[in-house]
Amino acid sequence: MSDSTKFTFKDETDQEQAIDRKNLIADVPSTDGASSTIIYVQPDEKDDTTIPTVKVVKVRTEPATQRPQVASGRETHIVISTGSGTGKAQDFYNQGLKPVLEILFPASHDAFHIHTTESATSVLDLTNKLFLPKADSGTQLRIVILSGDGGIIDLVNGLLSKPASAQYAPPQVVLLPLGTANALYHSINAGRDNTWGLSSLAGDSISQPLPIFTATFSPGARLLVDEARKEEELSKDPETGAPILHGAVVASWGFHASLVADSDTAEYRKHGIERFKMAANDLLYPADGASPHHYKAKVSVLSGTTWTPLKEEEHMYVLASMVSNLEKPFTISPASKPLDGSLHLVRFGPTDGANAMRLMGLAYQGGKHVEDPDVLYQAIDGLRIEFEGREEDFKWRRICIDGKIVRLEKKGWVEIRKEERRVLDIAGR
Ligand SMILES: Nc1ncnc2c1ncn2[C@@H]1O[C@H](COP(=O)(O)OP(=O)(O)OP(=O)(O)O)[C@@H](O)[C@H]1O
């Protein structure tokens, strides 16, 4: 019986080769059908954060293969986010993406538009100036983005910054995971793709709307930027004037938001994914020997049209997730399926560092924390957090929306709800 997890072909020297199907980017037949170009990745066995090698093999075609569907007439833009992750996006473009584009799009790749980020606002600026006007006038866009979750969120927020016209065409986005956690990429692919998203370039036909949520804040909320050295006003809802931020991954307060905020410094970033563990340690085992902070606020959940407050007034972990995985091995919401539009609450109360570490450890075991009696896990339609003056220090009033950090006022609040608008589609295999 043939093994469906393997892809086999005869190489130039007529040797039978079998590769893991997850490593296959594309099988491109020549126009006469007599030969075929196989493109696949060879991952670094020891370190999956190292850019994989892209291999190209020309073979004689035996079974009839289908030419992959390539972007039919879409205007293609490539966004290289040089500040994402540990700064590998440009190298990945040169070594991984460019050679694949040359094979998949021999006639059109020269016309692709390349944008390289120069600052923290580059993706948002590009979206406001270029992508939004084009999408709004009905241009079919394909945006290949080499970034982490932050790049996608900037795209989403830029595209939603004005009410859409009747002609609005949701851009198709190809996600290449060059960030640190890449929650969205890992949740969508959940172990099915090993090609750093390159295989999505070969399959134009499969794309699905990206589910998103909207966070609405009390009037004095401010976005913290530049390692929290500066504050900025948030965008305003065009109808209500309330400060808003859209997300597609996670909204949190408490331990998770604190560790994302504390670890987002140039110094921590050098450590890649380890930065989250390092910041976690500092929060769970404060230097003065005290126990971890008890986060105080009123928390309510929305189910249908009914808001229900939780009875607990102190918390450690309050997180609403639109995805299954916050990092490749960290399954925060095992019931979430790729792009299913569900929102799940994960909550636990104040506890000591050891127990918090135990619960986090269970999340690294395929999401077993949700079975633990200490954890509340449920599907929700919305989440509201109201401080009511209970937290003096602003650092305990930080909210994380997909990695961005918003500081609320003492009596501030935030409300998260699923958003119905279709802003962009994610390309799949
Ligand atoms: N050239 C640049 N100079 C300064 N900032 C940049 C530059 N390019 C990108 N950035 C910023 O770097 C941040 C990268 O965020 P992104 O989410 O893409 O990566 P990440 O945080 O490493 O990954 P993840 O969110 O998946 O953990 C964004 O805030 C982006 O605006």
The ligand as an SDF file (V2000), in Angstrom:
LIG
                    3D

 31 33  0  0  0  0  0  0  0  0999 V2000
   12.4240   47.6180    9.8520 N   0  0  0  0  0  0  0  0  0  0  0  0
   11.7550   47.6810   11.0050 C   0  0  0  0  0  0  0  0  0  0  0  0
   12.0950   48.5650   11.9600 N   0  0  0  0  0  0  0  0  0  0  0  0
   11.4210   48.6350   13.1230 C   0  0  0  0  0  0  0  0  0  0  0  0
   10.3690   47.8440   13.4320 N   0  0  0  0  0  0  0  0  0  0  0  0
    9.9990   46.9380   12.5070 C   0  0  0  0  0  0  0  0  0  0  0  0
   10.6500   46.8150   11.2620 C   0  0  0  0  0  0  0  0  0  0  0  0
   10.0460   45.8170   10.5620 N   0  0  0  0  0  0  0  0  0  0  0  0
    9.0610   45.3450   11.3440 C   0  0  0  0  0  0  0  0  0  0  0  0
    9.0170   46.0060   12.5050 N   0  0  0  0  0  0  0  0  0  0  0  0
    8.1200   45.7990   13.6300 C   0  0  0  0  0  0  0  0  0  0  0  0
    8.5520   44.6330   14.2890 O   0  0  0  0  0  0  0  0  0  0  0  0
    7.4250   43.9730   14.8680 C   0  0  0  0  0  0  0  0  0  0  0  0
    7.4200   42.5480   14.3890 C   0  0  0  0  0  0  0  0  0  0  0  0
    6.2420   41.9410   14.7620 O   0  0  0  0  0  0  0  0  0  0  0  0
    5.8240   40.5270   14.2310 P   0  0  0  0  0  0  0  0  0  0  0  0
    4.6180   40.1450   14.9590 O   0  0  0  0  0  0  0  0  0  0  0  0
    5.7910   40.4980   12.7600 O   0  0  0  0  0  0  0  0  0  0  0  0
    7.0140   39.6320   14.7000 O   0  0  0  0  0  0  0  0  0  0  0  0
    7.1830   38.9490   16.0910 P   0  0  0  0  0  0  0  0  0  0  0  0
    6.6230   39.7960   17.1800 O   0  0  0  0  0  0  0  0  0  0  0  0
    8.6040   38.5430   16.1740 O   0  0  0  0  0  0  0  0  0  0  0  0
    6.3320   37.6270   15.8920 O   0  0  0  0  0  0  0  0  0  0  0  0
    4.9960   37.0580   16.5930 P   0  0  0  0  0  0  0  0  0  0  0  0
    4.0300   38.1980   16.7300 O   0  0  0  0  0  0  0  0  0  0  0  0
    4.5280   36.0020   15.6650 O   0  0  0  0  0  0  0  0  0  0  0  0
    5.4810   36.5180   17.9060 O   0  0  0  0  0  0  0  0  0  0  0  0
    6.1990   44.7370   14.4160 C   0  0  0  0  0  0  0  0  0  0  0  0
    5.8130   45.6020   15.4590 O   0  0  0  0  0  0  0  0  0  0  0  0
    6.6960   45.5370   13.2120 C   0  0  0  0  0  0  0  0  0  0  0  0
    5.9820   46.7350   13.0470 O   0  0  0  0  0  0  0  0  0  0  0  0
  1  2  1  0
  2  3  1  0
  2  7  2  0
  3  4  2  0
  4  5  1  0
  5  6  2  0
  6  7  1  0
  6 10  1  0
  7  8  1  0
  8  9  2  0
  9 10  1  0
 10 11  1  0
 11 12  1  0
 11 30  1  0
 12 13  1  0
 13 14  1  0
 13 28  1  0
 14 15  1  0
 15 16  1  0
 16 17  2  0
 16 18  1  0
 16 19  1  0
 19 20  1  0
 20 21  2  0
 20 22  1  0
 20 23  1  0
 23 24  1  0
 24 25  2  0
 24 26  1  0
 24 27  1  0
 28 29  1  0
 28 30  1  0
 30 31  1  0
M  END
$$$$
